[in-house]
């Protein structure tokens, strides 16, 4: 497997914020304070996908993973991350999922999403929901491929005035 999932470490924060700034336009990307707030919520967790280089946490893989020197960070091995939380009434929430451009189409987003869903299931969540901009066609297609369905629209959800589609998936 070319990527390994690991838990967030505080030293990762600046890299993750820079990745978020490159993944989303102004008005949708998070400020430093917003991202920090979401990551520090009581029931939230942050998972990081790193290139699966030897010693990066995948003992069964003797081969090096794809390295992304164009990553907008000091730690170019970070290919993406996901922030999620286990909410009330056995409902999880995906707050954000970000994958650097050079790592897209390599399964990083799917790996992060599956890992977050597994963590949510382990906390007792039976469903998960998320929001994405109604004009983010690639995200909508990605989530639909992973079993999510649009359940409603939030008008002017983002600070730039764009509406959000709310998607949901049954986990168990």
N, C-alpha and C positions, 0 to 999 in steps of 0.2 A: 504494500500500500504506500503510495507516495506521500501521504499526509498523515500526521498524527494529531489527535485532539488532546489538548491539555487544558487545565484550569488557568484562569487569569492570575497573573502576579502583578502587584502594584507597579512594578517597573515597566509594565506593558502599556500603561495608560496613554502616554503621549503618542505612541505608535498607533494605538487603536483610534484615538481621536483624529489623527492625521488621515488614517484610512477612511474613516467616516466622512471626512471633508472631501475626499476624492470620489467617494462612491455616490454621494447624493448632492444635489444642487442646494444652494442657499435657500433657506425656508423649509427644507426637509432635513438637511443634515443637522446634527446636534451641536450646540455650543459645548464648550468644555464642562461648564457647570451642569448642563442637562444630562450629558452622557455620564458624568460622575454620579449624579443623583440616581439615575436609573440603575447603574451598576451597584450602588450601595444600598438599594432597597432591601428590606429584611429578607424577602423570599426570592430575591433575584440571584442569578448566577451568570457568569460569563465564561464561555468556552472559546478556545483559540485553536485554529488549524495552523500547524507549522509544517514546513517541508520535512519529510521523513528522512533526514540525514542520519547516518549511523550514530547511535547514541542519543537520538532525539526522543527516545521513548518507545520505539518499536523494535523490541529485541528479536523478533522473528524475521525482520527485514535486513538482509545483508547488503542491499543495494541503496544507493543514495536516491533521495527523492528529488523532485524538480526544485531548483533554487531560483528565486525570483529577484535578481539584482535590481530590477526597476521598481521594487516596492518603495513607497514614499515614507521610509522609516529608517531608523538606525538598525532595526532588527529585520533585515530583508527576508528572514525565514518565515515571518508571519504572513500567511496567505489570506487569512480572513478571521472573522470572529462573529459570535452570536451572543446577544444578551436576551435572557428570558427570565420569567418568574412564574412561580407556582402561586396562583391566586386563590381567592375564596371559592367555595362551592365546587372544589375539584376541577377548576378551570385554569389552564395555563395561559400565558401570554408571551408571544415573541415580540420583544421590544425592537430589536434591529438585527439584521444579518447583513454583514458587509464582507465582500470578497474583492481583493485587488484585481484590477483589470487583467494583469498577466496570468492570474490563476483561474480565471473564469473558463468554463468548459472542461475543467479537469475533475469535476465532482466535488469540489471543496464545499460549495453551498449545500449540496445534498448530504455530505458527511456531517457538517455542522448541524443541519436541521434534524437529522436522525439522532445525533447525540443529544441534542436538547430535548427532543421528544422522549427519548429513553429516560433522561433525567427527570422530566416532568411526570412520566408514568411512575417512576420509582418513588415520587413524593405523593402519589395518590391522585394525580390529575387524570380525568377521564376525557377531557377535550382541551383544545388549545385554539386560541384565536390570535389574529394579527391584523395590522392595517398596512396598506400600501397605496401609493398614489394611483388614482384611476387611470392616469396616462402612462404608468410604468408597465407596459405590455409584457416585457420580458419577465418581470417579477410575477405578474399575474399568471403567465404560462407556467413558470417554475412551480408556483404553489399549487396550481391545478394538477400538474403532473404528480405532485406529492400528496394528493388526496384532499386538498383544501377546496372549499366551496364559498363563493361570495354569499354573504347573508344579509348585508345592508350596505349603505353608503353614508358616510358622514360628510355633509356639505362643509366646504371651507375648513377642513380639518387641519391642514398645514398652514404655517404662518405666511406662506406665499399665496394663500387663497385656493390652493388645489384641493379638490375633494379626495377622500380616501375610501377605498373599498375595504370592507371588513370581511375577512375570510375566517373560516372555522374548519376544524378537523376533529373527528372523534378518534381518540387514542386507543380506547379499549372497548 
